[in-house]
Amino acid sequence: MNNLIIMPMMLPVLTGIVLLFLKPYVKVQRTLSLLVFGANIGISMYVLHLIQQNGVMRLDFGGWDPPFGILFVADSFSMLLVLTASIVAAVCVIYSFSSVDAQFEKNYYYSFVLFLIAGVNGSFLTGDVFNLFVNFEIMLLASYVLITFGGKKRQLRESIKYVIINVVSSWIFLVAIAYLYGAVGTLNMAHIAERVAENGQTPTITVISVVFLTVFALKAGLFLYIWLPGSYSVPITPVAAMFGALLTKVGIYAMFRMFTLIFNQEQQFTHTLIGILAGLTLIGGSIGAVAYRDLRLIAAYNVVIAVGFILVGLAVSTPAAIEGSIYYLIHDIIIKALLFLLIGTMIAVTGQTKLNEISGLIKNHPLLGWLFFLTMLSLAGIPPLSGFIGKVLIGEGAVEGGAYVLLALAFISSIFVLYSLLRVFLTSFWGETIISKDEEVPVKKGWIVSTCLLALGTIALGLGAEPISIYIQDASETLLNPQIYIDAVFGDN
């Protein structure tokens, strides 16, 4: 059964390669892509069930026992994210059927989507620091191609910035890995954690942890987010949705994994630093969300706010805060994909991108309007939608940890989120219709199906909090007790 762990990465990679040879057959590419993500959803759910029954699972490649070989490790935290990523990818592919030009579909669009998700899932599952870097690069190489689909000047300009930032951060990542290997003599995450626990977190290890934090902050848009709004606002709609929903979350996942498993003995320094960066990110993201009138930039700055909010939980690191961050992380993947798809649909229908250029949409497209209203409430944390529980738990954890400044910043940022999206809702959907019904592009069925699926997801995640909490609590326990992860890797040796 442990062989199932590799499937969420292997299936997209193999299918992506096959699709390279099926360039003219767009319908076949669509069908195979959707089937792969459907299979990943089923496998992820089954593996989650097995983890609840049998504990953390691992897969050793080539028959090499840890710490000598490459391995994948699946716990509730990683598999919850793999499941959520697969759901969002499937929905974005459905949206692509109705929105991506045929010429792009024939130019390996679905192959690169599959490679992107393979890198995302591989990052969630790897138990080796170097292979975390490899999976990051698989994800990023696919994103370099996907960000340019459309061929507009702004896309090319922002893609250059995006590539430069990520190449620099990847170089720093390699430097950090080299120093870590020099310090502990291994790259297996569990083995590193074991050695750091035995010898203590020396000043050298603490410095290395700050280098890793710099890398993941660049990848996740924590404080160093200047590149993010422009890069996430230029791709075609389904690609922007995947970027906004998934790419920053890989950096966040890496921070949670590394700073709970390995760099967890000098929390007064490392986690305080994360808290400061999270607070500054909340402030910067909030200002950006209300400062711009471009719909895509408003959505992008809401991504920045979420990064800061989630990492408040890691900075505090109480059980309630970690549970809240995990829950909010899953919620944010779903709701950010929905937000980007809805804004992309608004732009497609009207041909406009600015607040003052769109008005009265709800008269011609009531479903679109109320879906946006639902998204706004969920992002603001209004019960019983999915954003509420994560925010309450993070708030509870912040109170327990005495992090009152972070608590205040986190909940003030929620007001900015509500204001930024309420402004869009009131300005763009209400008022006098600027564009006549004859001039508007009709909303396609694929757009409605995709957005409705994600809307149902945020409702289900909110109303179904109790059955999901079993997996959230297990994920939190594994993060807060590194020995569980270490024993799962070395238990049979």
ABEGO torsion letter per residue (X at the ends): XAAAAAAAAAAAAAAAAAAAAAAABAAAAAAAAAAAAAAAAAAAAAAAAAAAAAEBBBBBBGGBBOAABBBBBBBAAAAAAAAAAAAAAAAAAAAAAAABBAAAAAAGAAAAAAAAAAAAAAAAABABAAAAAAAAAAAAAAAAAAAABGGBAAAAAAAAAAAAAAAAAAAAAAAAAAAAAAAAGBABAAAAAAAAAAAEBBAAAAAAAAAAAAAAAAAAGBGBAAAAAAAAAABBAAAAAAAAAAAAAAAAAAAAAAAAAABAABAAAAAAAAAAAAAAAAAAAAAAAAABABAAAAAAAAAAAAAAAAAAAAAAGBAAAAAAAAAAAAAAAAAAAAAAAAAAAAAAAAGBABAAABBGAAAABAAAAAAAAAAAAAAAGBOABAAAAAAAAAAAAAAAAGBAAAAAAAAAAAAAAAAAAAAAAAAAABEBBABBAAABBBBBAAAAAAAAAAAAAAAAAAAAAAAAAAAAAAAAAAAABAAAAAAAAAAAX
